């Protein structure tokens, strides 16, 4: 099976929270003191929040730049500008904003944001240093609180938990799954209210450690419960298929069909039903699902990588019927949309099985 999760992540809008993106791009509530100081007008406050909610990050940057021209040391404006720049994938510029804040204040939320930016830039060791600093800063601040500051204590405790979740993801990226699991458990023991992508990474970590089936399944269920996104549902479907639990995979797809994330992502349902039927050996039904999915009105609007996923899997199904000629056509269509290794490997396998000797490896753009 061609794993769709990578395609799903590449094709998501920039402002949607998915793997290795910031936990939340919606800024914290602007405090009354900032308004009273004259650094923000009520109109600016409302407009910036609307921009974040609508994913209009460049407009937010423009508004915040105007504010920073007059109040260049306004830390909240710097923080929000950094978050807006992250929404635009201008990560290096975002880090400059966060560093400007950290020069004058050891703020845990700013450290978390900087760590997320470094994580997305693929600097795992620098990101680890940032998240370790979060734990240090929050622990120090908790010790300095008196008994009447329970709300602040809860905030700092949640930041420590979030740092552990990020550290768990980073250690998994670095290949230390035991250290990864330990940090995830520390995070979840403090708070279970994490975005689904952290639970998915935890489930992935447990699979690498060959943990019991029930533990992995529970992690997927937590992901769906906290964030019923297509990625959460389809990751569980993939896991169940690999375990030979085809009926469980179908049941999960039906649950996805009636979830809030189904609208606008209907094609995943048809595609994955086709993949499950292929795993069950029901090739004719598999091809029916693939054909129906391609005939959806929304199919032509999909990113090229997503279309390639359908062509790849339909080619694989046709190859199962020894229809190598049409299987080759499908995989070449996949390559024309997304010239990647998975498609090239499948084409090579089909050409080999059909006893062809000529293998054309030119990029479709060069043909």
C-alpha positions, 0 to 999 in steps of 0.5 A: 500500500502506498502510504497516504499520510505523507501525501495528506500532510503535503497537501494540507493548507498551511494554517492547519495544525498537522505534523511538525507544525505549531501547536496553535496559531491562534494567539493568546487573548490580548491582555487589558494592560496591553490595550490600556498602554496604548500599544494596541487599539481595540480595532487592531486587537480584533483585526489581528485575531480575525486574521489568525482565525481566517489564516490570513497571516500576511495581513496579520503581519502587516498590521503588527508591523504598523504597531511595531513601528511605533512600539518596537519593543512590544513583546505581545506584538512580536510574539504574534508576528512570529506566530503569523510568520510561522503560518507563512512558513517564514520560520527563520524570520519567526525565530528572529521575533522570538529571540527578540522577546527572549532577550528581555524575558524568559517566556515559556510560550515563546520558547515553545514557539521557537522550539516548534520553528526549529523542529520544522526547520529540521534542527532537532538538537537545537529544538531539544535545547529549547524545550529543555529550557521550557521545563527549566523556566517553568519549574523555576516559576512554579517554585516562586509562586505562592499558594494563591497562584493556582491558575499560573501554576496550571499554565506552567505545568501545561507548558512542561507537559507540552515540552515533554510531548515535543521532546518525545516527537524529537527523540523519535525523529532521532531514533531513540524510541525508548526516550521518546516513549518516556517523554510522551508518558510524562506529557500525557500523565500531566494532561491528556488534552493534546492535539491528535498529532502528538497521539499519532506520533506516540502510536508510531513510537509504540509500533517501533517498540513493538508494544502490545496491539491494545496499547497502540490502538488506544493511542489511535483512539485518543488521537481521534477523540482529541482531534477527529481529523482525516489523518487520525482516522486514516492512520488507524485504518492503516494500522488495522490493515497491517494487522489484518483487521480488515473489518476493523479498518472498514468500521473505522472508515465508516466512523470517519464518514460520519465525522466532522472532518469528512466534508471536503475530504470525501475522496479519502473514504473511497480511496481507503475503501479501495485499499482495504478491499485490495488487502482483502483480495477483493480486487474487483471491488477495489477497482470499483472504489478507485473508479468511483473516487476518480469520478467525484467532482472534487477529484480534479481539484486535488493536489497532484500528489493526491491524484498520484496516490489513487493512480498508484493503488489502482495500478497495484490492483490491476497488476494483481489481475496480471493486467500489466499493460493497464497497470503500467499506464496507471503508475506512469500517470502517478509518476506524471503527477508525483515523480517519487521513489514509491511510484518508480519502485512499483513501475519497476516491479510491474515492468519486471513481472510483465517481462519488459526490458525497457525501463524509462526512468526519465522524469515525466517533465523531460519526456 
